[in-house]
Amino acid sequence: MRIEPKIAIVILNWNGQKHLELFLPSVIATQYSNFEIIVADNGSSDDSVSFLEKHYPDIRIIRFTQNYGFAKGYNEALKLVEADYYVLLNSDVEVTPEWLVPQAALLESNSSIAACQPKILSYANKKMFEYAGAAGGWLDKYGYPFAKGRVFDICEEDKGQYDQSEPIFWASGAALFIRSSVFHEVKGFDEYFFAHQEEIDMCWRIQLAGYQIYSCPAVSVFHVGGGTLPRGNTLKTYLNFRNNRIMLSKNLPISKKLWITSARNILDGVSAWKGLLSGDGGYFLAILRAELSFIKWWLFYKRKSVFPVKKTGSLAGYYQKNMTWQHFVKKKTRFYEIVNKTN
């Protein structure tokens, strides 16, 4: 392993003073000799910046005058950060002292590995996987993301069933360890996404560029989740559906794009009507708005998105079947049931 590669832990903050107060001490207690903590503030209106200046004067602060969202916020911040590796860390994550070492060792051991994530467990119940990434992200053929330890809203208990470090499709933006050179090579996040699924899109582009994404279950972090937009929020629903459709359009090969897009029209319509018939009109409208926004993007704004630099890399963590059928029809609720892996 190269001696002490520099690691920049970059926390993107938006009105997250309470999270900084609670979780920043665990980050500061990190046991690694060559790291820097940076807080990039997305135009917060609370006292986040003054809190940092008063209590943590040695922490570097990058200030933006407006909320750029997750994607542009990190893109702009990382233009100003020099390090061998970036760690993109949510403000509502508790880490352990040794959390950087196994991840650095993994990437140092293989230059083809561009990024990884630790096991992400629930802060409220540290025996359970957490929604935002669990033990590593996968994607099904129709673009539905799931993870080792999380299928839709169902999270498994961590019993060591996913403790093998292996290639995955996407690493969670809640705690993303990534080579700085690769982040810039693939042009970072697609800023059109604003927030949600931008890390899946970037990891897809990274794989197409010939690199790998890995899980690193040797270390765990603990995530509160829903700190900015909780699950069930209509804006979150809108962004997830819109961005997912854009991601498919950008990254799928032409041979698959048309029929998968057509299938998604049907699947999204079923989901929307199911929500409406169950009394959730907001969910229905959010999906309808997402579909219209996808069409608008296709017609007028594609040039503003980041497309793959090439499409020759192979994909790991890609489920060749319909995960929604497996879950909702066949009633499979565990990752290993769906992908035929044993626990």
C-alpha positions in Angstrom: 0.0 0.0 0.0 1.2 3.5 -0.9 2.3 5.4 2.2 -0.6 7.4 3.6 -2.5 8.6 0.6 -4.3 11.8 1.4 -8.0 11.5 2.0 -10.4 14.5 2.0 -13.6 13.9 3.9 -16.1 16.3 2.4 -19.4 16.8 4.2 -22.1 18.7 2.1 -24.2 20.6 4.6 -27.6 22.3 4.2 -29.2 23.5 7.4 -27.7 20.5 9.2 -26.4 22.1 12.4 -28.0 19.5 14.6 -26.3 16.7 12.6 -23.0 18.4 12.7 -23.2 18.8 16.5 -24.1 15.1 16.9 -21.9 13.4 14.3 -18.9 15.5 13.6 -17.1 14.4 16.7 -17.0 10.8 15.4 -15.5 12.0 12.1 -12.8 14.1 14.0 -11.9 10.9 16.0 -11.0 9.1 12.7 -7.7 7.2 13.2 -5.8 8.0 10.0 -2.8 10.3 9.8 -3.3 12.0 6.5 -6.9 13.2 6.2 -8.7 16.5 6.0 -12.2 17.4 7.0 -14.0 19.9 4.8 -17.6 21.1 5.2 -19.2 22.5 2.0 -22.1 24.6 3.0 -25.0 24.8 0.5 -26.3 28.2 1.5 -27.6 27.2 4.9 -30.0 29.6 6.6 -29.4 28.0 10.1 -26.3 28.6 12.3 -24.3 25.8 10.7 -21.4 28.0 9.6 -21.2 30.0 12.8 -21.3 26.8 14.8 -18.3 25.4 12.9 -16.4 28.6 13.2 -16.9 28.7 16.9 -16.4 25.1 17.9 -14.2 23.7 15.0 -12.0 26.5 13.7 -9.6 24.1 12.2 -12.2 22.6 9.8 -12.1 24.1 6.4 -15.4 25.5 5.2 -16.4 26.0 1.6 -19.4 28.4 1.4 -21.9 28.7 -1.3 -24.5 31.5 -1.4 -27.3 29.1 -2.5 -28.4 25.5 -2.3 -26.8 23.8 -5.3 -28.3 20.4 -4.3 -26.2 17.3 -3.8 -24.9 17.0 -7.4 -23.7 20.5 -8.1 -22.8 21.1 -4.5 -20.3 18.3 -4.5 -19.1 19.1 -8.1 -18.3 22.7 -7.1 -16.7 21.8 -3.8 -14.5 19.1 -5.2 -13.0 21.5 -7.7 -11.4 23.2 -4.7 -10.1 20.0 -3.0 -6.8 18.3 -3.6 -6.5 14.7 -2.4 -5.8 11.2 -3.6 -9.2 10.1 -2.4 -12.5 11.8 -1.7 -14.9 10.6 0.9 -18.4 12.0 0.3 -20.1 11.8 3.7 -23.6 12.8 4.7 -23.8 15.0 7.8 -26.1 12.5 9.5 -23.6 9.6 9.6 -21.7 8.3 12.6 -18.4 6.7 11.8 -16.0 4.5 13.7 -12.4 5.5 14.4 -10.9 2.9 11.9 -13.4 3.4 9.1 -11.0 4.9 6.5 -8.3 2.3 6.7 -10.0 -0.8 5.1 -11.4 1.3 2.3 -8.1 3.0 1.5 -6.4 -0.5 1.6 -9.0 -1.9 -0.8 -8.5 0.8 -3.4 -4.8 0.8 -3.0 -4.7 -2.9 -3.7 -6.3 -2.7 -7.1 -6.1 0.3 -9.4 -9.2 -0.8 -11.3 -11.4 -0.2 -8.3 -12.6 3.4 -8.5 -14.9 3.6 -5.5 -16.4 1.6 -2.6 -18.7 1.9 0.3 -18.8 0.5 3.8 -21.7 -1.3 5.3 -24.4 1.3 6.0 -26.4 0.4 9.1 -29.2 2.2 10.8 -28.3 4.7 13.5 -31.6 4.1 15.3 -31.1 0.3 15.2 -27.5 -0.7 14.6 -28.3 -4.3 13.9 -30.3 -3.3 10.8 -29.2 -2.3 7.4 -30.1 1.3 6.4 -32.1 2.2 3.3 -29.4 4.4 1.6 -27.1 1.7 0.3 -27.1 -1.1 2.9 -24.2 -3.4 2.0 -23.8 -2.2 -1.6 -26.1 -1.2 -4.5 -27.5 -3.2 -7.3 -29.7 -2.3 -10.3 -32.2 -4.4 -12.2 -32.7 -4.5 -16.0 -35.5 -1.8 -15.8 -33.5 0.6 -13.7 -34.9 -0.2 -10.2 -32.2 0.2 -7.6 -31.9 -2.1 -4.6 -29.1 -3.2 -2.3 -27.6 -6.1 -0.5 -29.7 -5.9 2.7 -32.5 -3.6 1.3 -35.3 -4.3 -1.2 -37.6 -1.4 -1.7 -38.5 -0.3 1.9 -37.6 -3.6 3.6 -34.2 -3.7 5.3 -32.6 -6.9 6.6 -30.9 -7.5 9.9 -27.1 -7.6 9.5 -26.1 -11.1 10.4 -22.8 -11.1 8.4 -24.6 -12.4 5.3 -23.0 -9.7 3.1 -19.6 -9.6 4.7 -17.7 -10.5 1.5 -16.1 -7.6 -0.3 -17.2 -7.9 -4.0 -18.1 -5.8 -7.0 -21.4 -3.9 -6.8 -23.3 -1.7 -9.3 -23.4 1.5 -7.2 -22.0 2.8 -3.9 -24.1 5.0 -1.7 -23.6 8.8 -1.7 -24.2 8.7 2.0 -20.6 7.4 2.5 -18.8 7.2 -0.9 -15.1 6.5 -1.0 -13.8 7.4 -4.5 -10.5 8.1 -6.4 -10.4 11.8 -7.0 -8.9 11.2 -10.5 -11.8 9.0 -11.5 -14.4 11.4 -10.1 -13.0 14.2 -12.4 -12.3 11.8 -15.3 -16.1 11.0 -15.6 -17.0 14.6 -14.9 -18.5 14.0 -11.5 -22.2 14.1 -10.8 -24.8 15.0 -13.4 -25.9 18.4 -12.0 -29.3 18.2 -13.8 -30.2 15.6 -11.3 -30.0 18.1 -8.4 -30.4 15.3 -5.8 -31.3 11.5 -5.7 -29.8 8.7 -7.8 -26.9 10.9 -9.0 -24.4 8.5 -7.4 -26.0 5.5 -9.2 -25.7 7.4 -12.5 -22.1 8.2 -11.8 -21.2 4.7 -10.8 -22.8 3.4 -14.0 -20.6 5.8 -16.0 -17.6 4.8 -14.0 -18.2 1.1 -14.8 -18.7 1.9 -18.5 -15.3 3.7 -18.4 -13.7 0.4 -17.4 -13.5 0.7 -13.6 -15.1 -1.3 -10.8 -17.2 -0.3 -7.8 -16.8 -2.4 -4.6 -18.4 -3.1 -1.3 -16.1 -2.9 1.8 -18.0 -4.6 4.6 -14.9 -4.7 6.8 -16.2 -1.5 8.3 -19.6 -0.1 9.1 -21.1 3.4 9.5 -24.4 4.4 11.0 -26.8 6.5 9.0 -29.9 8.4 10.3 -31.4 8.9 6.8 -34.1 11.2 5.5 -32.3 14.2 7.0 -33.2 16.5 4.1 -36.1 14.8 2.3 -37.8 11.9 4.2 -39.1 8.9 2.3 -42.6 9.5 1.1 -42.0 13.1 0.4 -43.5 14.0 -3.0 -40.4 16.0 -4.1 -38.3 13.0 -3.4 -40.7 10.8 -5.4 -40.5 13.2 -8.3 -36.7 13.4 -8.3 -36.3 9.6 -8.0 -38.6 8.8 -10.9 -37.4 11.7 -13.1 -33.7 11.1 -12.5 -34.0 7.3 -12.9 -35.6 7.8 -16.4 -32.8 10.2 -17.4 -30.2 7.8 -16.1 -31.6 5.0 -18.2 -31.7 7.2 -21.3 -28.1 8.3 -20.9 -26.4 5.0 -20.1 -28.3 2.2 -21.8 -27.1 1.0 -25.1 -29.3 1.8 -28.1 -30.2 -1.8 -28.5 -32.0 -1.8 -25.1 -33.0 1.8 -24.7 -36.3 1.8 -26.7 -37.9 -1.3 -25.2 -36.8 -0.7 -21.6 -38.1 2.9 -21.8 -41.4 1.6 -23.1 -41.6 -1.0 -20.3 -40.8 1.7 -17.8 -43.7 3.8 -19.1 -46.0 0.9 -18.2 -44.4 0.1 -14.9 -44.4 3.7 -13.7 -48.0 4.1 -14.8 -49.0 1.0 -12.7 -47.1 2.4 -9.7 -48.8 5.8 -10.1 -52.3 4.4 -10.4 -51.7 2.0 -7.5 -50.8 5.1 -5.4 -53.9 7.0 -6.5 -56.3 4.1 -5.9 -54.8 3.7 -2.4 -55.5 7.3 -1.7 -52.1 8.9 -2.3 -52.8 11.5 -4.9 -49.5 13.3 -4.2 -47.6 10.2 -5.2 -49.6 9.9 -8.5 -49.0 13.6 -9.3 -45.3 13.3 -8.5 -44.8 10.4 -11.0 -46.9 12.2 -13.6 -44.8 15.3 -13.1 -41.6 13.2 -13.4 -42.7 11.7 -16.7 -43.5 15.1 -18.1 -40.1 16.4 -16.9 -38.3 13.5 -18.5 -39.9 14.3 -21.8 -38.9 18.0 -21.3 -35.3 16.9 -20.6 -35.2 14.7 -23.7 -36.5 17.5 -25.9 -34.6 20.5 -24.6 -32.0 19.8 -21.9 -30.0 16.7 -22.7 -27.0 18.8 -23.5 -26.9 19.9 -19.9 -26.4 16.3 -18.7 -23.2 14.3 -18.3 -23.1 11.3 -20.6 -20.7 8.3 -20.4 -17.2 8.9 -21.8 -17.4 5.5 -23.4 -19.6 2.4 -23.1 -17.1 -0.5 -23.2 -16.9 -1.5 -19.6 -18.8 -4.5 -18.1 -21.4 -4.1 -15.4 -21.3 -5.8 -12.0 -24.3 -5.9 -9.7 -26.7 -5.8 -12.6 -29.7 -8.0 -12.1 -30.9 -9.3 -15.5 -34.5 -9.7 -14.5 -37.4 -7.6 -13.2 -36.9 -7.0 -9.5 -40.4 -5.6 -9.0 -41.9 -8.8 -10.2 -39.8 -10.8 -7.8 -40.8 -8.6 -4.9 -44.4 -7.6 -5.4 -45.7 -10.8 -7.2 -43.4 -13.5 -5.9 -43.2 -11.8 -2.5 -39.4 -12.1 -2.2 -38.2 -9.6 0.4 -34.5 -10.4 0.8 -31.7 -9.6 -1.6 -30.3 -13.1 -1.6 -33.8 -14.5 -2.4 -34.0 -12.3 -5.5 -30.5 -12.8 -6.8 -30.3 -16.5 -5.8 -27.6 -16.0 -3.2 -27.7 -17.9 0.0 -27.3 -16.3 3.4 
